[in-house]
């Protein structure tokens, strides 16, 4: 009965366990710098795309934010 509970734990949390192992490998090998750069590029591309397609909404949000300051 105890083995079944342990197996359920590993099956439910397999993604988190794999993520922790990958994070440890990245941290130990300094590859995290490359990963951070790639993530930053994707975030920048997403923000640029959002601003391109929602110019008016973005302008209104910026104006409201500046008015609050």
SVG drawing of the C-alpha trace seen along z (x, -y; Angstrom):
<svg xmlns="http://www.w3.org/2000/svg" viewBox="-7 -63 37 65">
<polyline fill="none" stroke="black" stroke-width="0.4" points="0.0,0.0 2.9,-2.4 4.5,-1.7 1.3,-2.7 1.3,-6.1 4.9,-6.7 4.3,-5.9 1.3,-8.2 3.5,-11.0 6.1,-10.5 3.5,-10.3 1.7,-13.4 4.9,-15.5 7.0,-14.1 7.1,-17.5 8.3,-19.3 11.0,-16.6 12.3,-16.9 12.2,-20.7 14.3,-20.6 16.8,-18.3 17.1,-20.5 17.5,-23.6 20.2,-22.0 22.1,-21.0 21.8,-24.5 22.9,-26.1 25.9,-23.8 27.1,-24.3 26.4,-28.1 24.1,-27.4 21.4,-29.4 22.9,-32.6 22.1,-31.3 18.6,-30.3 18.0,-33.7 19.1,-35.4 16.8,-33.2 13.9,-33.9 14.6,-37.6 14.5,-37.5 11.1,-35.8 9.7,-38.2 11.0,-41.1 9.5,-39.7 6.1,-39.1 6.0,-42.7 6.9,-44.1 4.2,-42.1 1.7,-43.1 2.5,-46.7 2.4,-46.5 -1.1,-45.0 -2.5,-47.1 -1.0,-50.5 -4.0,-52.5 -4.6,-50.4 -0.9,-50.6 -0.9,-54.4 -3.9,-54.8 -2.3,-52.6 0.9,-54.6 -1.0,-57.9 -3.0,-56.7 0.2,-55.5 2.0,-58.8 -1.0,-60.7 -0.9,-58.8 2.8,-59.7"/>
</svg>
